[in-house]
Amino acid sequence: MTMEAGLVAGRLLVATPMLVDPNFARTVVLLLDVDESGALGVVLNRPSQVPVVSILPDWSGHVPTPDVLFAGGPVSTDSALAVAHVGDAAGEEPIGFRRVYGNTGIIDLDTPAELLTAVVGGMRVFAGYAGWGPEQLQGEVLEGSWFTVDSSHADVFGQSPDSLWADVLRRQPGELAWLSTMPLDPTVN
């Protein structure tokens, strides 16, 4: 995986209109880990109907609206992964938190929630994740399945995941902004 391709933790993968796989069509994926063994990320725009309080009541107070479990991807859908924003990025990492980029990282959900209450500024909980083997994601980017773009705090913790695909594309320069208006079915255009 090369940095030239924009494949680094903290960047977004935005599905191109040609990506029709139902697992990833019109998704926005936050990359959490990219190295020579592959890549791992979570889909940011697939909220479920399952309230976090029904699965992880101790953590529910940290989850912004919509306060539901998100479908993070097709791998290990029976497990939960939490992405959180903590305070001062220059400070020591809190117990139970692994920094991924900036002041965003992964929370160990086995950590007692009260140990992180003072530092967690928001979190999302995902059932499953998206994963790629060595060079697989780079190949998908090169074949035109994904755009790679910068992420923002609102992409991860915003209140409008249903419009995230179009919102992320709209803020990009040139042709990517134009794609944000593309209908699901191009024949109705």
N, C-alpha and C positions, 0 to 999 in steps of 0.2 A: 504494500500500500504506500503510495507516495503522497507526500504533502502537496505536490504540484496538482494533484487531482482534487485537493480540498478535502481529503478524507482524514480528518483529525477529530478527536473528541471535542464536543461543543458545537460542531457544525451541524447543519440540517441537510438531510436528503429530502428533496421534494420530488414526488413521483411525476414523471413527464406524462403527458396525455397518452403516449403509446404504451405505457405500463398498465396492462389490463388485468393482471393477476389479481383476483378478488382480495387476496391478503394485503395488497399494497396499492391498489388503484386509488388515486387522489389522496395519498397519505403524505404526512410530514413526519419524518423520523429524526429524532435527536440521537446523534452518534455519541455513545458513552465510552467506547473503547475501540481503538484501531491499532493493530500491530501486525507483525509478520504472520501471526497465526489466524488472522481474520478480523472481523468487526462485529460489534454488538451495539444495538440501539433500541429505542422504544418509539412506538407510534404515538404521536402526540394528539391526534385528532380522531380518536375512536372511543368516545366515552361510552360506558355501559349504563345499564339501569340500576346497577348494584351500588348502594350507598357504602362508602368506606366505613361508616360507623357500624354497619352490620358485619363487617369482616375484621376490622382493626379498630375497635372503639377507642383505644387509648391514643391513637394517632389522628383520629378524625378532626380534632380541633386545629390541626395544622394544614388541612386541605382546603384550598380556596374553592369557590363555586366554579364549575359544578363539582360538588364533593362526592364524586362517584369513582369507582374503579375504572381504569381505562384498559382497553385491550391493547397491550403493548406490542404484540406480534404473535406469530404462529408457533414460537418455540416455548416450551415449558409453560403452557397456559394455566397449569394448576399451581403455579408458584407466583408469589408477589415480589415486586421490585419497586423501591421507592426512590424517586429523584427529589432532592430537596435543595433549597436555597438557604444558606446560613449567613450570619453576619460577617464581620470583618474578614475579607479574603486573606489578609496578611497574618492573621492570628493563627494560633495552634489549632490543628484539626480537633474538633470535639470527639469524644468517645462515641463510637458507633457510626461515624461519618467518614466516607472516603471521597476526597476531593477529586472531581473529574476535570473541571475547568473553572477558572474564576472562583466564584463562591458557590458553585453548583456542584453537587455530588450525589453519591448514593448513600442512603441510610440503611443500616442493618436493622431490620424490623424486629429483631430479637432483643435489641437494646431497649431498656425501659424508657418509655417516652418522656418521663419526667427529667431524665438526664439531658435531654436536648430541647426541652421546652423554651428555655431562654435564648437559644441561638437559631432555631429553625424559623425562617421567615415565610415559609410556604413549602408545600410538597405535593407531589402527585404520586399516586400508587397505580402500578401497572400489573395486570395479569399477563404474564408472558413477556417475550421480547423478540426482536428480530435479530437474526444472526447470519453471518456469512463466513465461509471458509477462506483460506489463504487466496488472495487475488480475485476472489469471486465478486466482491463489491466493485473493485476497480474495473473489472470486465463489464459489469452492468452499467456503470457510469459511462464507460467508453462506447458502449452500444446504444446509449441514449435513453436508458430507463430512468435515470435520476439526474436532477440538477443538484449541485452542491452550493449552498449559500450560508451566510452568517446567520446565527441565531440571535434572538433577543429574549430577555426575561419574560416578556409577555407571550412568546411562543410556547414556553414551557408551562407557565402558571396563569395564563390568561383565562378569561371567562367565556370565550367564544370558540371552542375547539371545532365546532361544525363549519365555521368559515375560515379556518386556519390555512388551508391549502391556497385558497384565493388570496387571502390577506398577505401571506408570505410572498407569493408571486407578484402581487400588485406593487409591493415596495421595491422590487428589483428593477434595474434599468432595462430599457429596450424591449425586446421581444418577449422576455419573461413576464413583464407587466401585462402585455397584451394577452398572453395565455390565461391570465387570471379570469378572463371573462368567457372562456370557452365553455360551452354547455356540456353536460355529461354525455349527451348524444349529439354528435356534430351534425347529424342530418336535420336537426331542428333549428340549425343556425340560419 
